[in-house]
Amino acid sequence: MKFSEADDRSGYLIQAYGADGILIGGRLYREGLIVTPERIIAPWGPRDVAGLTVAHLDELLALAPQVMVLGTGGAQVFPDPAIAVRAMRQGVGIEIMDTGAACRTCNILMSEGRRVVAGLLPQISPI
């Protein structure tokens, strides 16, 4: 899906996403990545949500977010409950959703000026 009105004045907004990857600033990312208004960190994370660990979450928390968005691939899949507990103990809100919804939510939160960090897993297995 392409975002026709993505405005990068709020930071690194996601321009499009789909089975081919996530498009940000004209670059297509095919692996998991972290997106904040100021940074893109790639590659990040496991191949799928089953491999997600607290250590992966700590990489997101190290960026001092107000809210965290976790994109779990092509479908919403809840990771080990220890993941969400870790975020809540740090006082950070966490939203878990499929990667497409996470991309849309991340853009909205960035445009509102929120300190958001998104951990986005690919919708398909990397080639």
C-alpha positions as YAML, in Angstrom:
chain: A
units: angstrom
residues:
- id: 1
  name: MET
  ca: [0.00, 0.00, 0.00]
- id: 2
  name: LYS
  ca: [1.31, 3.42, -0.92]
- id: 3
  name: PHE
  ca: [0.72, 6.48, 1.25]
- id: 4
  name: SER
  ca: [-0.10, 9.31, -1.15]
- id: 5
  name: GLU
  ca: [0.16, 12.08, 1.44]
- id: 6
  name: ALA
  ca: [3.21, 11.00, 3.44]
- id: 7
  name: ASP
  ca: [4.94, 14.19, 4.57]
- id: 8
  name: ASP
  ca: [8.49, 13.67, 5.80]
- id: 9
  name: ARG
  ca: [8.66, 16.97, 7.71]
- id: 10
  name: SER
  ca: [7.75, 14.90, 10.79]
- id: 11
  name: GLY
  ca: [10.75, 12.61, 10.28]
- id: 12
  name: TYR
  ca: [11.16, 9.28, 8.55]
- id: 13
  name: LEU
  ca: [7.62, 8.59, 7.44]
- id: 14
  name: ILE
  ca: [6.79, 5.32, 5.76]
- id: 15
  name: GLN
  ca: [5.89, 5.91, 2.12]
- id: 16
  name: ALA
  ca: [4.61, 2.41, 1.28]
- id: 17
  name: TYR
  ca: [4.60, -1.15, 2.55]
- id: 18
  name: GLY
  ca: [3.70, -4.57, 1.23]
- id: 19
  name: ALA
  ca: [4.99, -8.03, 0.46]
- id: 20
  name: ASP
  ca: [8.06, -6.51, -1.25]
- id: 21
  name: GLY
  ca: [9.11, -4.55, 1.85]
- id: 22
  name: ILE
  ca: [8.79, -1.15, 3.48]
- id: 23
  name: LEU
  ca: [9.59, 2.03, 1.53]
- id: 24
  name: ILE
  ca: [11.08, 4.94, 3.48]
- id: 25
  name: GLY
  ca: [12.82, 7.91, 1.89]
- id: 26
  name: GLY
  ca: [12.91, 6.15, -1.47]
- id: 27
  name: ARG
  ca: [14.72, 3.09, -0.06]
- id: 28
  name: LEU
  ca: [13.06, -0.32, 0.11]
- id: 29
  name: TYR
  ca: [13.74, -2.33, 3.28]
- id: 30
  name: ARG
  ca: [13.13, -6.07, 2.98]
- id: 31
  name: GLU
  ca: [14.26, -7.02, 6.48]
- id: 32
  name: GLY
  ca: [13.02, -6.13, 9.94]
- id: 33
  name: LEU
  ca: [13.85, -2.59, 11.01]
- id: 34
  name: ILE
  ca: [13.43, 0.05, 13.68]
- id: 35
  name: VAL
  ca: [11.93, 3.41, 12.67]
- id: 36
  name: THR
  ca: [11.85, 6.60, 14.73]
- id: 37
  name: PRO
  ca: [11.28, 10.14, 13.49]
- id: 38
  name: GLU
  ca: [15.08, 10.61, 13.47]
- id: 39
  name: ARG
  ca: [16.53, 7.17, 12.74]
- id: 40
  name: ILE
  ca: [16.24, 3.98, 10.77]
- id: 41
  name: ILE
  ca: [18.07, 0.95, 12.10]
- id: 42
  name: ALA
  ca: [18.25, -2.02, 9.76]
- id: 43
  name: PRO
  ca: [18.43, -4.90, 9.93]
- id: 44
  name: TRP
  ca: [16.65, -5.50, 13.23]
- id: 45
  name: GLY
  ca: [14.85, -8.38, 14.87]
- id: 46
  name: PRO
  ca: [14.19, -11.98, 14.04]
- id: 47
  name: ARG
  ca: [12.65, -13.37, 10.84]
- id: 48
  name: ASP
  ca: [9.27, -13.66, 12.55]
- id: 49
  name: VAL
  ca: [7.55, -12.85, 15.84]
- id: 50
  name: ALA
  ca: [8.20, -16.34, 17.26]
- id: 51
  name: GLY
  ca: [11.90, -15.41, 17.50]
- id: 52
  name: LEU
  ca: [11.29, -12.06, 19.18]
- id: 53
  name: THR
  ca: [13.06, -11.76, 22.54]
- id: 54
  name: VAL
  ca: [13.30, -9.25, 25.36]
- id: 55
  name: ALA
  ca: [16.74, -8.34, 23.97]
- id: 56
  name: HIS
  ca: [15.09, -7.21, 20.73]
- id: 57
  name: LEU
  ca: [12.66, -5.12, 22.74]
- id: 58
  name: ASP
  ca: [15.54, -3.59, 24.72]
- id: 59
  name: GLU
  ca: [16.90, -2.19, 21.45]
- id: 60
  name: LEU
  ca: [13.62, -0.31, 21.02]
- id: 61
  name: LEU
  ca: [13.48, 0.82, 24.65]
- id: 62
  name: ALA
  ca: [17.05, 2.17, 24.41]
- id: 63
  name: LEU
  ca: [15.68, 4.85, 22.06]
- id: 64
  name: ALA
  ca: [13.57, 6.31, 24.91]
- id: 65
  name: PRO
  ca: [10.15, 6.17, 23.23]
- id: 66
  name: GLN
  ca: [6.90, 7.50, 24.63]
- id: 67
  name: VAL
  ca: [5.07, 4.76, 22.75]
- id: 68
  name: MET
  ca: [6.23, 1.66, 20.93]
- id: 69
  name: VAL
  ca: [4.59, 0.08, 17.90]
- id: 70
  name: LEU
  ca: [5.44, -3.52, 17.11]
- id: 71
  name: GLY
  ca: [4.62, -4.81, 13.62]
- id: 72
  name: THR
  ca: [4.48, -8.61, 13.67]
- id: 73
  name: GLY
  ca: [4.51, -9.36, 9.94]
- id: 74
  name: GLY
  ca: [1.55, -10.16, 7.70]
- id: 75
  name: ALA
  ca: [-0.77, -10.92, 10.62]
- id: 76
  name: GLN
  ca: [-1.19, -9.69, 14.17]
- id: 77
  name: VAL
  ca: [0.57, -12.22, 16.39]
- id: 78
  name: PHE
  ca: [1.14, -11.61, 20.07]
- id: 79
  name: PRO
  ca: [4.68, -12.37, 21.21]
- id: 80
  name: ASP
  ca: [5.69, -13.90, 24.52]
- id: 81
  name: PRO
  ca: [3.92, -11.88, 27.27]
- id: 82
  name: ALA
  ca: [7.35, -11.02, 28.76]
- id: 83
  name: ILE
  ca: [7.81, -8.64, 25.80]
- id: 84
  name: ALA
  ca: [4.82, -6.47, 26.71]
- id: 85
  name: VAL
  ca: [5.56, -6.70, 30.43]
- id: 86
  name: ARG
  ca: [9.09, -5.39, 29.82]
- id: 87
  name: ALA
  ca: [7.74, -2.31, 28.01]
- id: 88
  name: MET
  ca: [5.06, -1.64, 30.64]
- id: 89
  name: ARG
  ca: [7.61, -1.87, 33.47]
- id: 90
  name: GLN
  ca: [9.61, 0.83, 31.69]
- id: 91
  name: GLY
  ca: [6.49, 3.02, 31.52]
- id: 92
  name: VAL
  ca: [6.28, 2.74, 27.73]
- id: 93
  name: GLY
  ca: [3.01, 2.04, 25.96]
- id: 94
  name: ILE
  ca: [3.21, -0.81, 23.46]
- id: 95
  name: GLU
  ca: [0.86, -1.51, 20.57]
- id: 96
  name: ILE
  ca: [1.13, -4.87, 18.81]
- id: 97
  name: MET
  ca: [-0.38, -5.23, 15.33]
- id: 98
  name: ASP
  ca: [0.33, -6.54, 11.84]
- id: 99
  name: THR
  ca: [3.10, -4.66, 10.05]
- id: 100
  name: GLY
  ca: [0.75, -2.80, 7.69]
- id: 101
  name: ALA
  ca: [-1.27, -1.40, 10.58]
- id: 102
  name: ALA
  ca: [1.97, -0.63, 12.44]
- id: 103
  name: CYS
  ca: [3.24, 1.41, 9.47]
- id: 104
  name: ARG
  ca: [0.04, 3.46, 9.36]
- id: 105
  name: THR
  ca: [0.02, 3.94, 13.14]
- id: 106
  name: CYS
  ca: [3.68, 4.93, 13.19]
- id: 107
  name: ASN
  ca: [3.08, 7.65, 10.58]
- id: 108
  name: ILE
  ca: [0.10, 9.04, 12.50]
- id: 109
  name: LEU
  ca: [2.02, 9.16, 15.79]
- id: 110
  name: MET
  ca: [5.03, 10.82, 14.11]
- id: 111
  name: SER
  ca: [2.81, 13.44, 12.48]
- id: 112
  name: GLU
  ca: [1.42, 14.20, 15.95]
- id: 113
  name: GLY
  ca: [4.96, 14.85, 17.19]
- id: 114
  name: ARG
  ca: [5.00, 11.80, 19.50]
- id: 115
  name: ARG
  ca: [8.26, 10.08, 20.51]
- id: 116
  name: VAL
  ca: [7.40, 6.83, 18.77]
- id: 117
  name: VAL
  ca: [9.62, 3.89, 17.93]
- id: 118
  name: ALA
  ca: [8.42, 1.14, 15.61]
- id: 119
  name: GLY
  ca: [9.89, -2.33, 15.40]
- id: 120
  name: LEU
  ca: [8.68, -3.69, 12.08]
- id: 121
  name: LEU
  ca: [9.06, -7.32, 11.04]
- id: 122
  name: PRO
  ca: [8.75, -8.12, 7.33]
- id: 123
  name: GLN
  ca: [5.47, -9.31, 5.88]
- id: 124
  name: ILE
  ca: [7.26, -12.11, 4.06]
- id: 125
  name: SER
  ca: [10.46, -14.04, 4.70]
- id: 126
  name: PRO
  ca: [13.49, -12.18, 3.32]
- id: 127
  name: ILE
  ca: [15.03, -13.63, 0.16]
...
